[in-house]
Amino acid sequence: MDKEKIVNKRFRRSFLGYDIEEVDAFLDDIIREFDRRDQEAGVARLRIRMLLEELACRGPIRQPSGEPEPEKARPEEAHGGPEPDE
């Protein structure tokens, strides 16, 4: 769904139908929220692209010399107990 579909949506009128002004006001609220979220998503995409570019410029991450590599979890620690005997 996009903004144009919301803006151009038409409802049939009926004798006991909804208040047209209330429906229009609600759709206006939806459009504003849609625009806000779309803008937030655009900012987030831009931030992700900038961070990826920054990472690419820095090259691979290396441990400073003299410091040990971080220990990787052993298989038994990964699921909370020793490996079962096969």
C-alpha positions as CSV (number, residue, x, y, z in Angstrom):
1,M,0.0,0.0,0.0
2,D,1.3,3.5,-0.7
3,K,0.3,7.0,0.0
4,E,-1.6,7.5,-3.3
5,K,-3.8,4.5,-2.7
6,I,-4.7,5.9,0.7
7,V,-5.4,9.4,-0.7
8,N,-7.5,8.1,-3.6
9,K,-9.5,5.5,-1.7
10,R,-13.3,6.2,-2.1
11,F,-16.0,4.8,0.1
12,R,-19.6,4.1,-1.0
13,R,-22.1,6.4,0.7
14,S,-25.1,4.9,2.5
15,F,-28.0,6.2,4.6
16,L,-26.6,4.9,7.8
17,G,-22.9,5.0,6.7
18,Y,-19.9,6.6,8.3
19,D,-19.3,10.3,8.8
20,I,-17.3,11.3,5.7
21,E,-15.4,14.0,7.6
22,E,-14.4,11.6,10.3
23,V,-13.2,9.0,7.7
24,D,-11.3,11.8,5.9
25,A,-9.7,12.9,9.1
26,F,-8.7,9.3,10.0
27,L,-7.2,8.8,6.5
28,D,-5.2,12.1,6.9
29,D,-3.8,10.7,10.2
30,I,-2.8,7.5,8.4
31,I,-1.1,9.4,5.6
32,R,0.9,11.5,8.1
33,E,2.0,8.3,10.0
34,F,2.8,6.7,6.7
35,D,5.0,9.6,5.7
36,R,6.7,9.7,9.1
37,R,7.6,6.0,9.0
38,D,8.7,6.3,5.4
39,Q,11.0,9.1,6.3
40,E,12.4,7.2,9.3
41,A,13.0,4.2,7.1
42,G,14.9,6.4,4.6
43,V,17.1,7.8,7.4
44,A,17.8,4.3,8.7
45,R,18.7,3.1,5.2
46,L,21.0,6.0,4.8
47,R,22.6,5.4,8.2
48,I,23.2,1.7,7.3
49,R,24.8,2.6,4.0
50,M,27.1,5.1,5.7
51,L,28.1,2.6,8.3
52,L,28.8,-0.1,5.7
53,E,30.9,2.4,3.7
54,E,32.8,3.3,6.9
55,L,33.4,-0.4,7.7
56,A,34.6,-1.0,4.1
57,C,37.1,1.9,4.3
58,R,38.6,0.6,7.6
59,G,39.3,-2.9,6.3
60,P,39.3,-6.1,8.3
61,I,39.3,-5.8,12.1
62,R,42.5,-7.0,13.7
63,Q,43.3,-7.7,17.3
64,P,46.1,-5.4,18.7
65,S,49.4,-7.3,19.0
66,G,50.0,-8.9,22.3
67,E,46.4,-9.3,23.1
68,P,44.9,-12.8,22.9
69,E,42.2,-13.6,20.5
70,P,38.8,-13.8,22.1
71,E,37.9,-17.4,23.1
72,K,35.3,-19.0,20.9
73,A,32.5,-20.9,22.8
74,R,33.1,-24.6,23.0
75,P,30.3,-26.8,21.6
76,E,29.2,-27.9,25.0
77,E,28.8,-24.2,26.1
78,A,26.7,-23.4,23.1
79,H,23.8,-25.5,24.3
80,G,24.4,-25.8,28.0
81,G,26.1,-29.2,28.4
82,P,28.6,-31.7,27.1
83,E,28.2,-33.2,23.7
84,P,26.2,-36.5,23.8
85,D,28.2,-39.7,23.0
86,E,27.4,-41.1,19.6
